[in-house]
Amino acid sequence: MTLRAASSRLQAPIVDWLVLAALVVAWGSAFAALKIAVAEIPPAWNTVLRMGVATLVLSLICAARGERLPRLRPRPDAAWAWYSALGLVGLAAPFFLFAFAAQGLPSAVNAICNGSSPLFTAALAHVLLAEERLSLRRGIGVALGFVGLVVLVLPRAMAGGAVEGLALGAAILGGLMYAVSNIITRKAPRLSSTAGALLMVLTGLVFAVVGALATTPLPPLPSLKALAAVTALGVFSTALGSVGYVWLVQRRGPVFMSMSIYLAPLWATALGVALMGERPGLSAFAALGLILLGVGLTTWRSTVKAA
């Protein structure tokens, strides 16, 4: 093996971890920005604006790189069907669900519900991906994570009533949809990370616009603060985050990538406490600990083997 080849092999895992860290920051910060945005922009239109900004950013990136989307005529490339499904299940629907949940939940609790995604990913991967079978330890990890969800949801639903229970259900359903999208991404035809992200965001934007027009009147012009928050969501957590997401799933698989989602609640909780004055409560911190322990057991083996 040449020195250059050895250096390349050493650097590859480092790059993967750097991308993972960037996703943690981008996605963990999204919940604070989302809380600010939905105070003035309804969830459906928040999703439209967020995805519209992301589509513009990714279009510029693809144009600068000289990349094109797969053919649409005379017969659409198969990638359109796969990435349209990702646009709906992996972007438009969960973005709406988490925006809806942000109206009734602290950003930290919303992020902790999002942290359930790796547990759903591991369970689905066990069924659908031969290379991602659950061992006994990983099965225990999934079970611990779901106990954490019960610890989080049950006390809040009982104390907060139907409204908070509905918000919690929306957030957990959003986490499940992210897990489904992780599996679809692994099975989808290979595109470059930027072209794949653009195709996913573009088709998701179509779904979001149709849904918003059908369900929600146009809101009044929001403040600069709300517009800045939704723009940050579009640029960082959606546009650049989607590029990193597609790239990392293709390189390291859905379970490795999903570690960014279980680390993001730590970042989101710290931001919520430090910057927004949130006090998630003892049950939320206990749930976070159980979910992190469960996801750690679920992903540890995959990470060590891949590194």
C-alpha positions in Angstrom: 0.0 0.0 0.0 1.4 3.4 -0.9 1.7 6.2 1.6 -1.0 8.2 -0.2 -3.4 5.3 -0.1 -2.8 4.7 3.6 -3.3 8.4 4.3 -6.5 8.4 2.2 -7.9 5.4 4.2 -7.0 7.1 7.5 -8.7 10.4 6.5 -11.9 8.9 5.2 -13.4 8.0 8.6 -12.3 11.4 9.9 -14.2 13.1 7.1 -17.3 11.0 7.9 -17.2 12.0 11.6 -16.7 15.7 10.6 -19.8 15.5 8.4 -21.7 13.8 11.2 -20.7 16.5 13.6 -21.9 19.2 11.2 -25.2 17.4 10.9 -25.5 17.3 14.7 -25.1 21.1 14.9 -27.3 21.9 11.9 -30.2 19.6 13.0 -29.8 20.2 16.7 -30.0 24.0 16.2 -33.1 23.6 13.9 -35.5 23.0 16.8 -34.7 26.4 18.4 -35.1 28.1 15.0 -38.3 26.1 14.4 -39.8 27.3 17.7 -39.1 30.9 16.7 -40.5 30.5 13.2 -43.8 28.8 14.1 -44.7 31.6 16.5 -45.6 33.6 13.4 -45.6 31.2 10.4 -48.1 28.3 10.5 -46.5 24.8 10.2 -47.7 24.2 6.6 -46.3 27.5 5.3 -43.2 27.2 7.4 -42.5 23.9 5.6 -43.0 25.6 2.2 -40.7 28.5 3.0 -38.1 26.2 4.4 -38.1 23.9 1.4 -38.3 26.8 -1.0 -35.1 28.3 0.4 -33.4 24.9 0.4 -34.4 24.3 -3.3 -32.9 27.6 -4.3 -29.6 27.0 -2.4 -29.2 23.5 -3.8 -30.1 24.6 -7.4 -27.2 27.1 -7.1 -24.8 24.5 -5.8 -25.7 22.0 -8.6 -25.4 24.7 -11.2 -22.0 25.7 -9.9 -20.9 22.1 -10.0 -22.3 21.5 -13.5 -24.7 18.8 -12.2 -28.1 18.0 -13.6 -31.1 16.1 -12.4 -32.0 12.7 -13.9 -33.9 12.8 -17.1 -37.7 13.5 -16.9 -38.6 13.2 -20.6 -39.5 11.2 -22.6 -39.6 8.6 -19.8 -38.7 9.7 -16.2 -35.6 8.1 -14.7 -36.4 5.6 -11.9 -34.6 8.0 -9.5 -37.6 10.4 -9.7 -39.9 7.9 -8.0 -37.5 7.1 -5.3 -36.5 10.6 -4.5 -40.1 11.8 -4.7 -40.9 9.3 -2.0 -38.0 10.7 0.0 -39.3 14.3 -0.6 -42.6 13.4 1.0 -41.6 10.9 3.7 -38.2 12.3 4.6 -38.8 16.1 4.2 -42.3 17.5 3.6 -44.3 15.3 6.1 -41.8 15.3 9.0 -41.1 19.0 8.6 -44.8 19.7 9.0 -45.1 17.3 11.9 -42.2 18.8 13.9 -43.4 22.3 13.1 -46.8 21.4 14.4 -45.3 19.8 17.5 -43.2 22.9 18.1 -46.4 24.9 18.7 -47.0 22.9 21.9 -43.7 21.5 23.0 -40.4 23.0 24.2 -37.7 22.7 21.5 -35.7 20.3 23.7 -38.6 17.9 24.0 -39.3 18.1 20.3 -35.7 17.2 19.6 -35.8 14.3 22.1 -38.7 12.8 20.2 -36.8 13.3 17.0 -34.0 11.3 18.7 -36.2 8.2 18.5 -35.5 8.0 14.8 -32.4 5.8 15.1 -34.4 3.3 17.1 -37.0 3.1 14.4 -34.2 3.0 11.8 -32.5 0.0 13.5 -35.8 -1.9 13.8 -36.7 -1.3 10.1 -33.2 -2.1 9.0 -33.3 -5.4 10.8 -36.4 -6.3 8.8 -35.4 -4.8 5.4 -31.6 -4.8 5.2 -29.7 -8.1 5.5 -26.5 -6.3 6.5 -28.1 -4.5 9.4 -29.5 -7.3 11.5 -30.1 -6.7 15.2 -27.9 -8.6 17.6 -29.1 -9.2 21.2 -27.3 -6.1 22.4 -28.7 -3.9 19.7 -32.2 -5.4 20.4 -31.8 -4.4 24.0 -30.8 -1.0 22.9 -33.9 -0.6 20.8 -36.0 -1.7 23.8 -34.3 0.8 26.2 -34.9 3.6 23.7 -38.6 2.8 23.5 -38.8 2.8 27.3 -37.2 6.2 27.2 -40.0 7.4 24.8 -42.6 6.1 27.3 -40.9 7.9 30.1 -41.0 11.1 28.0 -44.5 10.8 26.6 -46.6 9.3 29.4 -46.1 12.0 32.1 -46.4 14.9 29.7 -49.5 13.5 27.9 -51.2 12.9 31.3 -50.3 16.3 32.6 -50.8 18.3 29.4 -54.0 16.7 28.1 -55.0 16.1 24.6 -53.2 19.1 23.1 -49.8 18.2 24.3 -50.4 14.5 23.6 -51.2 15.4 20.0 -48.0 17.4 19.7 -46.0 14.5 21.2 -47.6 12.1 18.8 -46.8 14.3 15.8 -43.1 14.5 16.9 -42.8 10.8 17.3 -44.5 10.1 14.0 -42.0 12.6 12.4 -39.1 10.5 13.9 -40.7 7.3 12.4 -40.9 9.0 9.0 -37.2 9.9 9.2 -36.4 6.3 9.8 -38.4 5.2 6.8 -36.5 7.7 4.7 -33.2 6.4 5.9 -34.1 3.0 4.5 -35.4 4.4 1.3 -32.2 6.4 0.8 -30.1 3.3 1.2 -32.2 1.5 -1.5 -32.6 4.5 -3.9 -30.5 4.7 -7.1 -27.2 6.4 -6.5 -26.9 10.1 -7.4 -24.3 12.6 -6.3 -25.1 13.9 -2.9 -26.0 17.4 -4.2 -28.2 16.2 -7.1 -29.9 13.6 -4.8 -30.6 16.3 -2.2 -31.9 18.7 -4.8 -34.2 16.1 -6.3 -35.5 15.2 -2.8 -36.1 18.8 -1.8 -37.6 19.8 -5.1 -40.2 17.0 -5.1 -40.8 17.6 -1.3 -41.5 21.3 -2.1 -44.2 20.3 -4.5 -45.9 18.1 -1.9 -45.6 20.9 0.7 -47.1 23.6 -1.6 -50.1 21.4 -2.4 -50.6 20.5 1.2 -50.4 24.2 2.4 -52.7 25.5 -0.3 -55.3 22.8 0.6 -55.2 23.2 4.3 -53.9 26.6 5.5 -54.7 30.2 4.4 -51.7 32.5 3.6 -50.4 34.0 6.8 -49.7 37.7 7.2 -46.1 38.9 6.5 -43.9 37.7 9.4 -41.3 39.6 11.2 -37.6 39.7 10.2 -36.9 37.4 13.2 -39.2 34.7 12.0 -38.0 35.0 8.4 -34.4 34.8 9.5 -35.3 31.6 11.5 -37.0 29.9 8.6 -34.2 31.0 6.2 -31.6 29.4 8.5 -33.7 26.2 8.5 -33.8 26.2 4.7 -30.1 26.9 4.2 -28.4 24.8 7.0 -30.6 22.1 8.3 -32.4 21.4 5.0 -30.2 22.3 2.0 -26.7 21.6 3.4 -28.1 19.0 5.8 -29.7 17.1 3.0 -26.4 17.0 1.1 -24.6 15.6 4.1 -27.5 13.2 4.8 -27.4 11.6 1.3 -23.6 11.5 1.2 -23.3 9.9 4.6 -26.0 7.3 4.1 -24.4 6.2 0.8 -21.0 6.0 2.4 -21.7 4.6 5.8 -25.3 3.3 5.9 -28.4 4.5 7.7 -27.5 3.4 11.2 -24.2 5.3 11.3 -25.9 8.4 9.8 -28.7 8.1 12.4 -26.2 8.8 15.2 -26.4 12.5 14.2 -30.1 12.3 15.1 -29.4 10.9 18.5 -26.7 13.4 19.3 -28.7 16.3 18.0 -31.1 16.3 21.0 -28.0 16.9 23.3 -27.2 20.0 21.3 -30.9 21.1 21.1 -31.4 20.6 24.8 -28.3 22.7 25.6 -29.5 25.5 23.3 -33.0 25.4 24.7 -31.8 25.7 28.2 -29.0 28.2 27.6 -30.7 30.5 25.0 -34.4 30.0 25.3 -34.8 29.5 29.1 -36.5 26.1 28.7 -36.7 23.7 31.7 -37.5 20.3 30.1 -38.0 18.6 33.5 -36.7 15.5 35.2 -38.7 13.0 33.0 -37.3 14.6 29.8 -33.7 14.3 31.0 -34.4 10.7 32.1 -35.9 9.9 28.7 -33.0 11.5 27.0 -30.6 9.4 29.0 -32.5 6.2 28.2 -32.8 7.0 24.5 -29.1 7.9 24.2 -28.1 4.6 26.0 -30.4 2.7 23.8 -29.2 4.2 20.5 -25.6 3.9 21.7 -26.1 0.1 22.1 -27.9 0.0 18.8 -25.2 1.8 16.8 -21.9 1.0 18.6 -21.1 -2.2 16.7 -21.8 -0.7 13.3 -19.6 2.3 14.0 -16.6 0.4 15.2 -16.7 -2.0 12.2 -17.1 0.8 9.8 -14.3 2.9 11.2 
